[in-house]
Amino acid sequence: MHKRISGFNMAPLFLRTIVGIGFIIHGYAKISRGTAGFEKLLVQVGVPFAHINAIVVPYVELIGGLAVLTGLFVNIVAIPLIITMLVATYTVQFHYGFSSVNTIGLTPAGPKFGPPGYEINLLYIGCLISLIFTGSGILSVDSWRSKWYSRVKNKK
């Protein structure tokens, strides 16, 4: 059975691209700077097992982002990514409010921004939930893996 490429089955590609790249960049930033600074942040906001989380979370973001970008096991990798977003929301961003752009003043050089709220976290969570329900789409490793499995199964 051959599926035609349409807007409906291409939509997950656009979600996967932005979400995957976003997680890759955030995970890589934590790893490339060393996880000690991230660990200090986790200790300061009271995240349990800060040392372990400072090591695990950046790799969850990096590897999970790569999996989402390529469309590999998206239904599975979305869960730990959603959990990281929920934890970040409640431990770091929640008390800054909803808006991801908090303008706190204006200087001669331009606007001054405060810490971001949880708006972006909710967008990531919404995109990941959408991918869980809709699947990875036609241009994904999951789709190619499913087609290969169907061909192998039908040959038996």
DSSP file with accessible surface (Angstrom, degrees, kcal/mol):
  #  RESIDUE AA STRUCTURE BP1 BP2  ACC     N-H-->O    O-->H-N    N-H-->O    O-->H-N    TCO  KAPPA ALPHA  PHI   PSI    X-CA   Y-CA   Z-CA
    1    1 A M              0   0  223      0, 0.0     2,-0.5     0, 0.0     0, 0.0   0.000 360.0 360.0 360.0 127.1    0.0    0.0    0.0
    2    2 A H        -     0   0  167      0, 0.0     2,-0.4     0, 0.0     0, 0.0  -0.876 360.0-150.7-105.9 125.3    1.5    3.3   -1.1
    3    3 A K        -     0   0  128     -2,-0.5     2,-0.2   135,-0.1     3,-0.0  -0.800  13.4-133.7 -95.2 135.6    0.6    6.5    0.9
    4    4 A R        -     0   0  196     -2,-0.4     2,-0.4     1,-0.1     5,-0.2  -0.597  24.7-110.9 -81.6 146.9    0.6    9.8   -0.9
    5    5 A I        +     0   0   97     -2,-0.2     2,-0.3     3,-0.1    -1,-0.1  -0.658  51.6 159.7 -78.4 125.9    2.3   12.7    0.7
    6    6 A S     >  -     0   0   53     -2,-0.4     4,-1.2     1,-0.1     5,-0.2  -0.872  56.3 -95.4-137.2 173.8   -0.3   15.3    1.8
    7    7 A G  H  > S+     0   0   61     -2,-0.3     4,-1.6     1,-0.2     3,-0.2   0.878 120.2  57.5 -58.8 -37.1   -0.5   18.2    4.2
    8    8 A F  H  4 S+     0   0  170      1,-0.2    -1,-0.2     2,-0.2     3,-0.2   0.939 112.8  36.2 -63.7 -47.4   -2.0   15.9    6.8
    9    9 A N  H  4 S+     0   0   28      1,-0.2   129,-1.5    -5,-0.2   130,-0.5   0.566 116.2  55.6 -88.0  -2.8    0.8   13.4    6.9
   10   10 A M  H >X S+     0   0   36     -4,-1.2     3,-1.2    -3,-0.2     4,-1.0   0.686  86.5  81.7 -91.3 -22.7    3.5   16.1    6.4
   11   11 A A  H >X S+     0   0   48     -4,-1.6     4,-1.7     1,-0.3     3,-0.6   0.878  85.2  56.8 -54.0 -43.1    2.3   18.2    9.4
   12   12 A P  H 3> S+     0   0    7      0, 0.0     4,-3.3     0, 0.0    -1,-0.3   0.837  98.0  63.8 -60.3 -28.0    4.2   16.0   11.9
   13   13 A L  H <> S+     0   0   39     -3,-1.2     4,-2.4     1,-0.2    -2,-0.2   0.916 103.0  47.4 -59.7 -42.6    7.5   16.8   10.0
   14   14 A F  H <X S+     0   0  137     -4,-1.0     4,-1.8    -3,-0.6     5,-0.3   0.916 114.6  45.7 -68.4 -40.4    7.2   20.5   10.8
   15   15 A L  H  X S+     0   0   47     -4,-1.7     4,-2.5     1,-0.2     5,-0.4   0.940 113.7  49.6 -64.4 -46.5    6.5   19.8   14.5
   16   16 A R  H  X S+     0   0    7     -4,-3.3     4,-2.6     1,-0.2     5,-0.3   0.891 108.8  54.0 -60.8 -38.9    9.3   17.2   14.7
   17   17 A T  H  X S+     0   0   54     -4,-2.4     4,-2.4    -5,-0.2     5,-0.3   0.966 114.8  36.2 -63.3 -53.2   11.7   19.6   13.1
   18   18 A I  H  X S+     0   0  110     -4,-1.8     4,-2.2     2,-0.2    -2,-0.2   0.920 122.0  45.0 -70.8 -40.7   11.2   22.6   15.5
   19   19 A V  H  X S+     0   0    2     -4,-2.5     4,-2.5    -5,-0.3     5,-0.2   0.945 115.3  47.6 -68.1 -45.6   10.8   20.4   18.6
   20   20 A G  H  X S+     0   0    0     -4,-2.6     4,-2.5    -5,-0.4    -2,-0.2   0.948 114.3  45.5 -61.3 -48.0   13.7   18.2   17.8
   21   21 A I  H  X S+     0   0   73     -4,-2.4     4,-2.7    -5,-0.3     5,-0.2   0.915 111.7  54.0 -63.0 -41.3   16.1   21.0   17.0
   22   22 A G  H  X S+     0   0    9     -4,-2.2     4,-2.3    -5,-0.3    -2,-0.2   0.944 111.9  42.8 -58.3 -48.9   15.0   22.9   20.1
   23   23 A F  H  X S+     0   0    2     -4,-2.5     4,-2.8     2,-0.2     5,-0.3   0.899 112.8  53.5 -66.2 -39.5   15.7   19.9   22.4
   24   24 A I  H  X S+     0   0   33     -4,-2.5     4,-2.9    -5,-0.2     5,-0.3   0.945 110.8  46.5 -59.3 -47.7   19.0   19.2   20.6
   25   25 A I  H  X S+     0   0  103     -4,-2.7     4,-2.3     1,-0.2    -2,-0.2   0.927 114.6  46.4 -63.0 -44.6   20.2   22.8   21.1
   26   26 A H  H  X S+     0   0   91     -4,-2.3     4,-1.7    -5,-0.2    -1,-0.2   0.919 115.9  45.2 -66.0 -43.0   19.2   22.9   24.8
   27   27 A G  H  X S+     0   0    0     -4,-2.8     4,-2.1    -5,-0.2    -2,-0.2   0.937 114.0  48.7 -65.3 -44.9   20.7   19.5   25.6
   28   28 A Y  H  X S+     0   0  143     -4,-2.9     4,-3.4    -5,-0.3     5,-0.3   0.894 107.4  55.8 -63.6 -39.4   23.9   20.3   23.7
   29   29 A A  H  X S+     0   0   21     -4,-2.3     4,-1.5    -5,-0.3    -1,-0.2   0.918 109.6  46.3 -59.9 -42.7   24.3   23.7   25.4
   30   30 A K  H  < S+     0   0   39     -4,-1.7     4,-0.3     2,-0.2    -1,-0.2   0.898 117.0  43.7 -67.1 -39.9   24.1   22.0   28.8
   31   31 A I  H >< S+     0   0   40     -4,-2.1     3,-1.1     1,-0.2    -2,-0.2   0.927 111.8  51.8 -72.0 -44.4   26.6   19.3   27.8
   32   32 A S  H 3< S+     0   0   67     -4,-3.4    -1,-0.2     1,-0.3    -2,-0.2   0.808 112.8  45.1 -67.7 -28.6   29.1   21.7   26.0
   33   33 A R  T 3< S-     0   0  204     -4,-1.5    -1,-0.3    -5,-0.3     4,-0.2   0.500 123.3-103.0 -87.0  -7.6   29.3   24.0   29.0
   34   34 A G    X>  -     0   0   35     -3,-1.1     3,-0.5    -4,-0.3     4,-0.5   0.200  23.8-104.3  89.8 143.7   29.7   21.2   31.4
   35   35 A T  H 3> S+     0   0   37      1,-0.2     4,-2.6    -4,-0.2     5,-0.2   0.519 100.7  88.7 -83.9  -2.3   26.9   20.0   33.6
   36   36 A A  H 3> S+     0   0   61      1,-0.2     4,-2.2     2,-0.2    -1,-0.2   0.906  89.1  47.8 -63.6 -41.9   28.2   21.7   36.8
   37   37 A G  H <> S+     0   0   48     -3,-0.5     4,-1.9     2,-0.2    -1,-0.2   0.905 112.4  49.0 -64.4 -41.0   26.4   25.0   36.2
   38   38 A F  H  X S+     0   0   37     -4,-0.5     4,-2.4     1,-0.2    -2,-0.2   0.903 108.8  54.0 -65.1 -38.1   23.2   23.1   35.4
   39   39 A E  H  X S+     0   0   55     -4,-2.6     4,-2.6     1,-0.2    -2,-0.2   0.917 105.8  52.8 -62.2 -41.2   23.6   21.1   38.6
   40   40 A K  H  X S+     0   0  152     -4,-2.2     4,-2.6     1,-0.2    -1,-0.2   0.908 109.1  49.7 -59.9 -43.5   24.0   24.4   40.6
   41   41 A L  H  X S+     0   0   69     -4,-1.9     4,-2.1     2,-0.2    -1,-0.2   0.932 110.8  49.4 -60.3 -45.4   20.7   25.6   39.1
   42   42 A L  H  X>S+     0   0   12     -4,-2.4     5,-2.6     1,-0.2     4,-0.6   0.894 112.0  48.2 -63.4 -39.5   18.9   22.4   40.0
   43   43 A V  H ><5S+     0   0   90     -4,-2.6     3,-1.0     3,-0.2    -1,-0.2   0.937 110.0  53.1 -63.8 -44.9   20.2   22.5   43.6
   44   44 A Q  H 3<5S+     0   0  166     -4,-2.6    -2,-0.2     1,-0.3    -1,-0.2   0.867 112.4  42.9 -61.1 -37.5   19.1   26.2   43.9
   45   45 A V  H 3<5S-     0   0   50     -4,-2.1    -1,-0.3    -5,-0.1    -2,-0.2   0.464 117.5-111.2 -91.3  -1.5   15.6   25.4   42.8
   46   46 A G  T <<5 +     0   0   57     -3,-1.0    -3,-0.2    -4,-0.6    -2,-0.1   0.745  53.0 165.7  85.9  24.7   15.4   22.3   44.9
   47   47 A V    > < -     0   0   14     -5,-2.6     3,-0.6    -6,-0.2    -1,-0.2  -0.593  39.8-117.9 -72.8 127.7   15.3   19.5   42.3
   48   48 A P  T 3  S+     0   0   87      0, 0.0     5,-0.2     0, 0.0    -1,-0.1  -0.331  93.4  16.0 -64.9 151.8   15.9   16.2   44.0
   49   49 A F  T 3> S+     0   0  160      3,-0.1     4,-2.9     1,-0.1     5,-0.3   0.912  76.6 174.9  52.3  49.1   19.0   14.2   43.0
   50   50 A A  H <> S+     0   0   11     -3,-0.6     4,-2.5     1,-0.2     5,-0.2   0.862  71.5  53.6 -56.3 -40.6   20.4   17.3   41.3
   51   51 A H  H  > S+     0   0  106      2,-0.2     4,-1.0     1,-0.2    -1,-0.2   0.943 113.5  41.4 -62.8 -47.1   23.8   15.7   40.4
   52   52 A I  H >> S+     0   0   96      1,-0.2     4,-2.9     2,-0.2     3,-0.7   0.933 116.3  49.3 -66.5 -44.6   22.1   12.7   38.7
   53   53 A N  H 3X S+     0   0   49     -4,-2.9     4,-2.3     1,-0.2    -1,-0.2   0.857 104.8  58.7 -64.0 -35.0   19.5   14.9   37.0
   54   54 A A  H 3< S+     0   0    0     -4,-2.5    -1,-0.2    -5,-0.3    -2,-0.2   0.796 114.4  38.0 -65.6 -25.5   22.2   17.4   35.8
   55   55 A I  H <X S+     0   0   72     -4,-1.0     4,-0.8    -3,-0.7    -2,-0.2   0.874 121.8  41.7 -88.7 -41.8   23.9   14.5   33.9
   56   56 A V  H  X S+     0   0   70     -4,-2.9     4,-2.4     1,-0.2     3,-0.4   0.931 106.2  58.7 -75.3 -47.3   20.8   12.7   32.7
   57   57 A V  H  X S+     0   0   24     -4,-2.3     4,-2.8     1,-0.2     5,-0.2   0.895 102.3  52.0 -58.0 -45.9   18.5   15.6   31.6
   58   58 A P  H  > S+     0   0    0      0, 0.0     4,-2.7     0, 0.0    -1,-0.2   0.900 113.1  45.9 -60.0 -35.1   20.9   17.0   29.0
   59   59 A Y  H  X>S+     0   0  108     -4,-0.8     4,-2.7    -3,-0.4     5,-0.6   0.857 109.8  53.9 -75.3 -32.9   21.3   13.6   27.3
   60   60 A V  H  X5S+     0   0   38     -4,-2.4     4,-2.1     2,-0.2     5,-0.3   0.938 113.6  44.0 -61.1 -44.5   17.5   13.0   27.4
   61   61 A E  H  X5S+     0   0   11     -4,-2.8     4,-2.2    -5,-0.2    -2,-0.2   0.939 118.3  42.9 -66.2 -46.2   17.1   16.4   25.6
   62   62 A L  H  X5S+     0   0   36     -4,-2.7     4,-2.1    -5,-0.2    -2,-0.2   0.969 122.9  35.1 -66.4 -53.6   19.9   15.7   23.1
   63   63 A I  H  X5S+     0   0  106     -4,-2.7     4,-2.4     2,-0.2    -3,-0.2   0.914 119.9  50.2 -70.2 -41.0   19.1   12.1   22.3
   64   64 A G  H  X<S+     0   0    6     -4,-2.1     4,-2.7    -5,-0.6    -1,-0.2   0.905 110.0  51.6 -62.3 -40.0   15.4   12.6   22.6
   65   65 A G  H  X S+     0   0    0     -4,-2.2     4,-2.8    -5,-0.3    -2,-0.2   0.913 109.6  49.2 -63.1 -41.6   15.7   15.7   20.3
   66   66 A L  H  X S+     0   0   85     -4,-2.1     4,-2.3     2,-0.2    -2,-0.2   0.910 111.9  49.3 -62.6 -41.9   17.6   13.6   17.7
   67   67 A A  H  X>S+     0   0   12     -4,-2.4     5,-2.9     2,-0.2     4,-1.4   0.921 113.2  45.9 -65.1 -42.8   14.9   10.9   17.9
   68   68 A V  H  <5S+     0   0    0     -4,-2.7     3,-0.3     3,-0.2    -2,-0.2   0.940 111.5  52.5 -64.4 -45.7   12.1   13.4   17.5
   69   69 A L  H  <5S+     0   0   52     -4,-2.8    -2,-0.2     1,-0.2    -1,-0.2   0.910 117.4  37.2 -57.7 -43.5   13.9   15.1   14.6
   70   70 A T  H  <5S-     0   0   62     -4,-2.3    71,-2.3    -5,-0.2    -1,-0.2   0.632 111.7-118.8 -84.5 -13.8   14.4   11.9   12.7
   71   71 A G  T  <5 +     0   0    0     -4,-1.4    71,-2.7    -3,-0.3     2,-0.6   0.883  58.4 153.2  78.1  40.2   11.0   10.4   13.8
   72   72 A L  S   <S-     0   0   56     -5,-2.9    -1,-0.2    69,-0.2     5,-0.2  -0.916  73.7 -25.9-109.9 116.9   12.4    7.4   15.6
   73   73 A F  S >> S+     0   0   90     -2,-0.6     4,-2.6     1,-0.1     3,-0.9   0.860  79.4 164.8  51.6  41.8   10.3    6.0   18.4
   74   74 A V  H 3>  +     0   0    0      1,-0.3     4,-2.0     2,-0.2     5,-0.2   0.878  67.9  58.5 -59.3 -39.4    8.6    9.3   18.9
   75   75 A N  H 34 S+     0   0   84      1,-0.2     4,-0.4     2,-0.2    -1,-0.3   0.830 113.8  39.5 -60.2 -30.9    5.8    7.9   21.0
   76   76 A I  H X4 S+     0   0  115     -3,-0.9     3,-1.0     2,-0.1    -2,-0.2   0.926 116.4  45.7 -84.7 -50.3    8.4    6.5   23.5
   77   77 A V  H 3X S+     0   0   29     -4,-2.6     4,-1.4     1,-0.2    -2,-0.2   0.735 100.2  70.5 -70.9 -18.9   10.9    9.4   23.6
   78   78 A A  H 3X S+     0   0    0     -4,-2.0     4,-2.7    -5,-0.3    -1,-0.2   0.862  89.9  63.3 -64.1 -32.1    8.1   12.0   24.0
   79   79 A I  H <> S+     0   0   87     -3,-1.0     4,-2.4    -4,-0.4    -1,-0.2   0.954 105.2  40.4 -63.3 -55.0    7.4   10.8   27.5
   80   80 A P  H  > S+     0   0   54      0, 0.0     4,-2.3     0, 0.0    -1,-0.2   0.873 115.4  53.9 -64.1 -29.7   10.7   11.7   29.2
   81   81 A L  H  X S+     0   0    0     -4,-1.4     4,-2.0     2,-0.2    -2,-0.2   0.916 108.5  48.4 -67.8 -40.7   10.8   14.9   27.2
   82   82 A I  H  X S+     0   0   22     -4,-2.7     4,-2.6     2,-0.2    -1,-0.2   0.921 110.1  52.8 -62.5 -42.3    7.4   15.9   28.5
   83   83 A I  H  X S+     0   0   93     -4,-2.4     4,-2.7     1,-0.2     5,-0.2   0.927 107.3  50.9 -61.1 -43.2    8.5   15.0   32.0
   84   84 A T  H  X S+     0   0   19     -4,-2.3     4,-2.5     1,-0.2    -1,-0.2   0.909 111.3  48.9 -62.3 -37.6   11.6   17.3   31.7
   85   85 A M  H  X S+     0   0   16     -4,-2.0     4,-2.4     2,-0.2    -1,-0.2   0.897 111.2  49.1 -68.4 -39.5    9.3   20.1   30.5
   86   86 A L  H  X S+     0   0   68     -4,-2.6     4,-2.4     2,-0.2     5,-0.2   0.929 112.6  47.5 -65.4 -43.4    6.9   19.6   33.4
   87   87 A V  H  X S+     0   0   65     -4,-2.7     4,-2.5     1,-0.2     5,-0.4   0.936 113.0  48.7 -63.4 -44.9    9.7   19.6   36.0
   88   88 A A  H  X>S+     0   0   24     -4,-2.5     4,-2.2    -5,-0.2     5,-1.9   0.908 110.7  52.5 -61.7 -39.4   11.2   22.7   34.4
   89   89 A T  I  <>S+     0   0    4     -4,-2.4     5,-2.4     1,-0.2    -2,-0.2   0.950 116.5  36.5 -60.5 -50.4    7.9   24.4   34.5
   90   90 A Y  I  <5S+     0   0  156     -4,-2.4    -1,-0.2     1,-0.2    -2,-0.2   0.757 125.1  37.8 -80.6 -23.1    7.2   23.7   38.1
   91   91 A T  I  <5S+     0   0   39     -4,-2.5    -3,-0.2    -5,-0.2    -2,-0.2   0.768 132.9  10.0 -99.2 -26.7   10.7   24.2   39.5
   92   92 A V  I  <5S+     0   0   31     -4,-2.2     3,-0.3    -5,-0.4    -3,-0.2   0.778 128.0  30.5-117.2 -59.3   12.1   27.1   37.4
   93   93 A Q  I > <S+     0   0   33     -5,-1.9     3,-2.0     1,-0.2     4,-0.3   0.737  93.0  82.8 -85.4 -23.7    9.6   29.0   35.2
   94   94 A F  G > <S+     0   0  106     -5,-2.4     3,-1.8    -6,-0.4    -1,-0.2   0.882  90.4  51.4 -55.2 -44.2    6.3   28.8   37.0
   95   95 A H  G 3  S+     0   0  130      1,-0.3    -1,-0.3    -3,-0.3    -2,-0.1   0.598 101.6  63.4 -75.0  -4.5    6.9   31.7   39.4
   96   96 A Y  G <  S-     0   0   91     -3,-2.0    -1,-0.3     1,-0.3    -2,-0.2   0.444 109.7-123.7 -90.9  -2.6    7.9   34.0   36.5
   97   97 A G    <   -     0   0   30     -3,-1.8    21,-1.7    -4,-0.3    -1,-0.3  -0.308  34.3 -57.4  90.7-173.4    4.4   33.7   35.0
   98   98 A F  S    S+     0   0  107     19,-0.3    21,-2.0    20,-0.2    22,-0.2   0.920  97.4  92.8 -75.2 -48.0    3.1   32.5   31.7
   99   99 A S        -     0   0   45      1,-0.2    18,-2.1    19,-0.2     3,-0.1  -0.195  56.9-155.3 -62.8 134.8    4.9   34.8   29.1
  100  100 A S  S    S+     0   0   31     16,-0.2     2,-0.6     1,-0.2    -1,-0.2   0.627  89.8  58.4 -80.8 -12.6    8.1   33.6   27.6
  101  101 A V        -     0   0   84     15,-0.1     2,-0.9     2,-0.1    -1,-0.2  -0.912  68.8-178.5-119.3 100.7    9.0   37.2   27.0
  102  102 A N        -     0   0   37     -2,-0.6    12,-3.4    12,-0.5     2,-0.6  -0.843   9.8-162.1-103.2  97.5    9.1   39.2   30.2
  103  103 A T  E     +A  113   0A  89     -2,-0.9    10,-0.2    10,-0.2     3,-0.1  -0.702  16.0 171.0 -78.8 120.3    9.9   42.8   29.5
  104  104 A I  E     -     0   0A 108      8,-2.8     2,-0.3    -2,-0.6     9,-0.2   0.445  58.1 -16.9-112.3  -2.1   11.0   44.3   32.8
  105  105 A G  E     -A  112   0A  29      7,-1.2     7,-3.0     2,-0.0     2,-0.4  -0.977  55.1-114.1 177.1 173.4   12.3   47.7   31.6
  106  106 A L  E     -A  111   0A 144     -2,-0.3    -3,-0.0     5,-0.3     7,-0.0  -0.997  28.2-178.6-131.0 127.7   13.5   49.9   28.8
  107  107 A T  E >   -A  110   0A  64      3,-2.8     3,-1.8    -2,-0.4    -2,-0.0  -0.729  46.7 -99.7-115.6 168.1   17.0   51.2   28.6
  108  108 A P  T 3  S+     0   0  147      0, 0.0    -1,-0.0     0, 0.0    -2,-0.0   0.819 126.3  54.7 -58.1 -25.3   18.6   53.5   26.0
  109  109 A A  T 3  S-     0   0  101      1,-0.3    -3,-0.0     0, 0.0     0, 0.0   0.585 125.3 -90.7 -83.3 -10.3   20.0   50.4   24.4
  110  110 A G  E <  S-A  107   0A  20     -3,-1.8    -3,-2.8     2,-0.0    -1,-0.3  -0.830  70.1 -14.3 131.3-170.2   16.6   48.8   24.2
  111  111 A P  E     -A  106   0A  71      0, 0.0     2,-0.5     0, 0.0    -5,-0.3  -0.299  53.4-139.8 -68.3 150.9   14.2   46.6   26.2
  112  112 A K  E     -A  105   0A 124     -7,-3.0    -8,-2.8     0, 0.0    -7,-1.2  -0.956  19.1-152.5-111.8 129.9   15.5   44.7   29.2
  113  113 A F  E     -A  103   0A 115     -2,-0.5   -10,-0.2   -10,-0.2   -12,-0.0  -0.822   3.8-154.0-109.2 143.2   14.1   41.1   29.6
  114  114 A G        -     0   0   18    -12,-3.4   -12,-0.5    -2,-0.4    -9,-0.0  -0.287  48.5 -52.9 -96.0-173.6   13.6   39.1   32.7
  115  115 A P        -     0   0   60      0, 0.0    -1,-0.2     0, 0.0     2,-0.1  -0.269  66.2-104.9 -62.2 147.7   13.6   35.3   33.1
  116  116 A P        -     0   0   63      0, 0.0   -16,-0.2     0, 0.0   -20,-0.2  -0.403  28.5-135.3 -75.9 151.0   11.2   33.5   30.8
  117  117 A G        -     0   0    1    -18,-2.1     3,-0.4   -21,-0.2     4,-0.3  -0.036  37.5 -84.1 -85.4-161.6    7.9   32.0   32.0
  118  118 A Y  S  > S+     0   0   50    -21,-1.7     4,-2.1   -25,-0.3     5,-0.2   0.357  93.9 104.4 -96.2   8.8    6.4   28.6   31.2
  119  119 A E  H  > S+     0   0   56    -21,-2.0     4,-1.9   -22,-0.2    -1,-0.2   0.919  82.7  47.4 -56.5 -48.2    4.8   29.4   27.8
  120  120 A I  H  > S+     0   0   70     -3,-0.4     4,-2.6     1,-0.2    -1,-0.2   0.897 108.4  55.8 -63.9 -39.2    7.5   27.7   25.7
  121  121 A N  H  > S+     0   0    9     -4,-0.3     4,-2.6     1,-0.2    -1,-0.2   0.919 107.5  49.2 -59.1 -43.6    7.4   24.6   27.9
  122  122 A L  H  X S+     0   0   79     -4,-2.1     4,-2.9     2,-0.2    -1,-0.2   0.876 109.4  52.4 -65.1 -36.1    3.7   24.3   27.3
  123  123 A L  H  X S+     0   0  101     -4,-1.9     4,-2.5     2,-0.2    -2,-0.2   0.930 110.5  47.3 -64.5 -44.5    4.3   24.7   23.5
  124  124 A Y  H  X S+     0   0   32     -4,-2.6     4,-2.5     2,-0.2    -2,-0.2   0.933 113.5  48.4 -60.1 -46.1    6.8   21.9   23.6
  125  125 A I  H  X S+     0   0   17     -4,-2.6     4,-2.7     1,-0.2     5,-0.2   0.934 111.6  49.7 -60.6 -45.7    4.5   19.7   25.7
  126  126 A G  H  X S+     0   0   39     -4,-2.9     4,-2.4     1,-0.2    -1,-0.2   0.912 111.7  48.2 -60.8 -42.6    1.6   20.4   23.3
  127  127 A C  H  X S+     0   0   29     -4,-2.5     4,-2.3     2,-0.2    -1,-0.2   0.918 112.2  49.0 -64.4 -42.7    3.7   19.5   20.2
  128  128 A L  H  X S+     0   0    0     -4,-2.5     4,-2.1     2,-0.2    -2,-0.2   0.915 111.3  49.1 -65.3 -40.8    4.9   16.3   21.8
  129  129 A I  H  X S+     0   0   70     -4,-2.7     4,-2.2     1,-0.2    -1,-0.2   0.921 109.9  52.6 -64.0 -40.7    1.4   15.2   22.8
  130  130 A S  H  X S+     0   0   44     -4,-2.4     4,-2.9    -5,-0.2     5,-0.3   0.924 108.8  49.7 -59.5 -43.1    0.3   16.0   19.2
  131  131 A L  H  X S+     0   0    0     -4,-2.3     4,-2.2     1,-0.2    -1,-0.2   0.859 107.2  55.0 -66.1 -33.8    3.1   13.8   17.9
  132  132 A I  H  < S+     0   0   47     -4,-2.1    -1,-0.2     1,-0.2    -2,-0.2   0.938 115.5  38.8 -62.1 -43.9    2.0   11.0   20.2
  133  133 A F  H  < S+     0   0  170     -4,-2.2    -2,-0.2     1,-0.2    -1,-0.2   0.879 126.1  33.9 -75.6 -38.7   -1.5   11.1   18.9
  134  134 A T  H  < S-     0   0   74     -4,-2.9     3,-0.3     1,-0.2    -3,-0.2   0.685 103.0-132.8 -92.1 -20.1   -0.7   11.7   15.2
  135  135 A G     <  -     0   0   20     -4,-2.2    -1,-0.2    -5,-0.3    -2,-0.1  -0.255  39.1 -61.0  89.0 179.4    2.5    9.7   14.9
  136  136 A S  S    S-     0   0    6      1,-0.2     3,-0.2   -65,-0.1    -1,-0.2   0.596  76.9-124.3 -79.6 -14.8    5.7   10.8   13.3
  137  137 A G        -     0   0   18     -3,-0.3     6,-0.4     1,-0.2     3,-0.3  -0.209  35.6 -61.7  92.2 175.5    4.3   11.2    9.8
  138  138 A I  S    S+     0   0   10   -129,-1.5     2,-1.2     1,-0.2    -1,-0.2   0.814 124.6  59.7 -72.5 -31.9    5.2    9.8    6.4
  139  139 A L  S    S+     0   0   63   -130,-0.5     2,-0.3    -3,-0.2    -1,-0.2  -0.546  88.8 100.4 -98.4  69.9    8.8   11.2    6.3
  140  140 A S  S  > S-     0   0    1     -2,-1.2     4,-2.2    -3,-0.3   -69,-0.2  -0.973  81.4-115.7-147.9 158.7   10.1    9.5    9.4
  141  141 A V  H  > S+     0   0   46    -71,-2.3     4,-3.1    -2,-0.3     5,-0.2   0.895 117.1  57.6 -62.7 -39.1   12.2    6.6   10.5
  142  142 A D  H  > S+     0   0   24    -71,-2.7     4,-2.3     1,-0.2    -1,-0.2   0.913 107.3  47.3 -58.1 -42.0    9.2    5.2   12.2
  143  143 A S  H  > S+     0   0   20     -6,-0.4     4,-2.3   -72,-0.2    -1,-0.2   0.935 114.4  45.7 -65.7 -45.0    7.2    5.2    8.9
  144  144 A W  H  X S+     0   0  142     -4,-2.2     4,-2.3     2,-0.2    -2,-0.2   0.895 112.7  51.2 -65.6 -38.8   10.1    3.6    7.0
  145  145 A R  H  X S+     0   0  108     -4,-3.1     4,-2.6     2,-0.2    -2,-0.2   0.914 110.0  49.8 -64.7 -40.4   10.6    1.0    9.8
  146  146 A S  H  X S+     0   0   68     -4,-2.3     4,-2.3    -5,-0.2    -2,-0.2   0.914 110.9  48.9 -65.2 -42.2    6.8    0.2    9.6
  147  147 A K  H  X S+     0   0   76     -4,-2.3     4,-2.1     2,-0.2    -1,-0.2   0.915 112.3  48.6 -63.2 -43.6    6.9   -0.2    5.8
  148  148 A W  H  X S+     0   0  143     -4,-2.3     4,-2.4     2,-0.2    -2,-0.2   0.934 111.1  50.1 -62.2 -44.3   10.0   -2.5    6.1
  149  149 A Y  H  X S+     0   0  136     -4,-2.6     4,-2.8     1,-0.2    -2,-0.2   0.903 109.3  51.8 -62.6 -40.7    8.3   -4.6    8.8
  150  150 A S  H  X S+     0   0   53     -4,-2.3     4,-2.3     2,-0.2    -1,-0.2   0.905 110.3  48.5 -62.7 -41.8    5.2   -5.0    6.7
  151  151 A R  H  X S+     0   0  148     -4,-2.1     4,-1.2     2,-0.2    -2,-0.2   0.926 113.7  46.2 -64.8 -43.3    7.2   -6.2    3.7
  152  152 A V  H  X S+     0   0   47     -4,-2.4     4,-0.7     1,-0.2     3,-0.4   0.931 113.7  49.0 -65.0 -42.0    9.1   -8.7    5.8
  153  153 A K  H >< S+     0   0  127     -4,-2.8     3,-0.8     1,-0.2    -2,-0.2   0.892 109.7  51.5 -64.9 -40.4    5.9   -9.9    7.5
  154  154 A N  H 3< S+     0   0  131     -4,-2.3    -1,-0.2     1,-0.2    -2,-0.2   0.725 102.3  60.8 -71.8 -21.6    4.1  -10.3    4.1
  155  155 A K  H 3<        0   0  179     -4,-1.2    -1,-0.2    -3,-0.4    -2,-0.2   0.709 360.0 360.0 -76.3 -20.3    6.9  -12.4    2.7
  156  156 A K    <<        0   0  208     -3,-0.8    -3,-0.0    -4,-0.7    -4,-0.0  -0.310 360.0 360.0 -79.6 360.0    6.5  -15.1    5.4
